Amino acid sequence: MKIVEIITNILNYKGEIVWDNDKSDGRKRVCLDCTFMKEVLPSWKQFSMEEGIKDTIYWFRNSMVI
């Protein structure tokens, strides 16, 4: 739910979010080992979830082909 809040804030979305509580909400816990990724991508840097979502939205908006 935190991700939805971040996205709606970035996009300034004012609509209603409706959750279907009858559906599974996905995996409860994911443990990611980034060791290999850090070796392959030497310029690897950590950033906040909000920064990553902003970058993704920017990329998406600028790479859309209409």
C-alpha positions as CSV (number, residue, x, y, z in Angstrom):
1,M,0.0,0.0,0.0
2,K,2.9,2.3,0.6
3,I,3.9,2.1,-3.0
4,V,0.4,3.2,-4.1
5,E,0.6,6.2,-1.8
6,I,4.0,7.2,-3.3
7,I,2.7,6.8,-6.9
8,T,-0.5,8.7,-6.2
9,N,1.5,11.6,-4.6
10,I,4.0,11.8,-7.4
11,L,1.2,11.8,-10.1
12,N,-1.0,14.1,-8.0
13,Y,-3.8,11.5,-8.4
14,K,-7.0,12.6,-6.6
15,G,-9.2,9.6,-7.5
16,E,-10.4,6.9,-5.2
17,I,-8.3,3.7,-4.7
18,V,-10.5,0.7,-4.2
19,W,-8.8,-2.5,-2.7
20,D,-10.2,-5.9,-3.4
21,N,-9.5,-7.6,-0.1
22,D,-10.8,-11.0,-1.4
23,K,-7.6,-11.3,-3.5
24,S,-4.1,-12.3,-2.2
25,D,-1.9,-9.3,-1.7
26,G,1.2,-11.1,-2.9
27,R,4.3,-12.4,-1.1
28,K,4.7,-11.4,2.5
29,R,8.5,-11.2,2.4
30,V,11.2,-11.1,-0.2
31,C,14.9,-11.2,0.5
32,L,17.0,-10.0,-2.4
33,D,20.7,-10.5,-2.6
34,C,22.2,-7.7,-4.7
35,T,25.9,-9.0,-4.5
36,F,26.0,-10.1,-8.2
37,M,24.3,-7.0,-9.4
38,K,26.8,-4.8,-7.6
39,E,29.7,-6.7,-9.2
40,V,28.3,-6.5,-12.7
41,L,27.1,-2.9,-12.4
42,P,30.0,-1.0,-10.8
43,S,28.1,2.3,-10.8
44,W,25.4,0.7,-8.5
45,K,24.0,3.2,-6.0
46,Q,21.2,2.9,-3.5
47,F,18.3,5.3,-3.5
48,S,14.9,5.5,-1.9
49,M,11.8,3.8,-3.2
50,E,10.3,7.2,-4.0
51,E,13.3,8.2,-6.2
52,G,13.1,4.9,-8.0
53,I,9.4,5.3,-8.7
54,K,9.9,8.9,-9.9
55,D,12.7,7.8,-12.2
56,T,10.5,4.9,-13.6
57,I,7.6,7.3,-14.2
58,Y,9.9,9.8,-16.0
59,W,11.4,7.0,-18.1
60,F,7.9,5.6,-19.0
61,R,6.5,9.0,-19.9
62,N,9.5,9.8,-22.1
63,S,9.8,6.4,-23.9
64,M,6.1,6.0,-24.9
65,V,5.6,5.8,-28.6
66,I,2.2,7.1,-29.7
